[in-house]
Amino acid sequence: MSGEYCRLLWYRAERFLVRALRDYSEGDYDGACFNAEEAVQLAVKAVLYKYFGEAPRIHGSRTLLSMLRNLFMGAGRDDLASLIGRFTADNSDTLDLLEESYIMARYGSISYGRRQADLCIEAARRAFEVLKDVERKLA
């Protein structure tokens, strides 16, 4: 698969995480949550594209992580599927918050606070760690 496109997706994912941190530092917790979710989506899509040639036009970190887990299972990489599955299970509530914020931070009638932004940014960082670990194990 095109390493160039994968690198571009990772670059964009990392930029969204930088934006999340900047928004957080400025007190824009809605923006921090939204950008953290976007960062996770793009990071998962980078891995999906690199290893499976898939660049799905769907949103939602949980949905994308599930797709990645299922593809690794189908490819006989239960070790990687398990790693992703554990991350998803261990971070279930925060992944729900991330997905919710993707819409609600822009269009919803609620606002996110510092605590929610902390959780979203930390989940994005952990997702990056897991996904980079997956890539190392496949190198």
ABEGO torsion letter per residue (X at the ends): XBAAAAAAAAAAAAAAAAAAAAAAAAGBAAAAAAAAAAAAAAAAAAAAAAAAGBBBABBEAAAAAAAAAAAAAAAGBAAAAAAAAAAAAAAAAAAAAAAAAAAAAAABABBBBAAAAAAAAAAAAAAAAAAAAAAAAAX
